[in-house]
Amino acid sequence: STAADLVRFALGVMKHRVLDEGWTERMWTNQALTTGDTITYAQGWRVE
């Protein structure tokens, strides 16, 4: 895989060509721990 491949993938995600808008939103949503705290890590992506 190349940097260009990563750019194509990222653009596809942002333009909802890889996943629909609902899945993309879930992918970038902070996740909750069993303690109820949230973390800045969401399905493989670091989010803030």
C-alpha positions in Angstrom: 0.0 0.0 0.0 1.2 3.5 -0.7 0.6 7.0 0.6 -1.6 7.6 -2.4 -3.7 4.5 -1.5 -4.2 5.9 2.0 -5.3 9.3 0.5 -7.8 7.6 -1.8 -9.2 5.6 1.1 -9.5 8.6 3.4 -11.2 10.6 0.6 -13.6 7.7 0.0 -14.5 7.6 3.7 -15.0 11.3 4.0 -17.2 11.4 0.8 -19.2 8.4 2.0 -18.1 6.2 -0.9 -16.6 3.5 1.4 -19.3 3.6 4.1 -22.6 5.4 4.2 -23.0 8.6 6.3 -24.4 6.7 9.3 -21.5 4.3 9.6 -19.0 7.0 9.0 -20.5 9.0 11.9 -20.4 5.9 14.2 -16.8 5.3 13.2 -15.8 8.8 14.3 -17.9 8.8 17.6 -16.1 8.6 20.9 -16.6 5.2 22.5 -17.7 4.6 26.1 -15.8 2.3 28.5 -17.7 0.0 30.9 -17.0 2.7 33.6 -19.1 5.2 31.5 -16.1 7.3 30.7 -15.5 8.1 27.0 -12.2 7.7 25.2 -10.8 9.6 22.2 -10.5 6.3 20.2 -13.3 5.2 17.9 -13.3 2.0 15.8 -9.6 2.4 14.8 -9.6 6.2 14.5 -8.4 8.7 17.1 -11.1 11.3 17.6 -11.3 14.5 19.6 
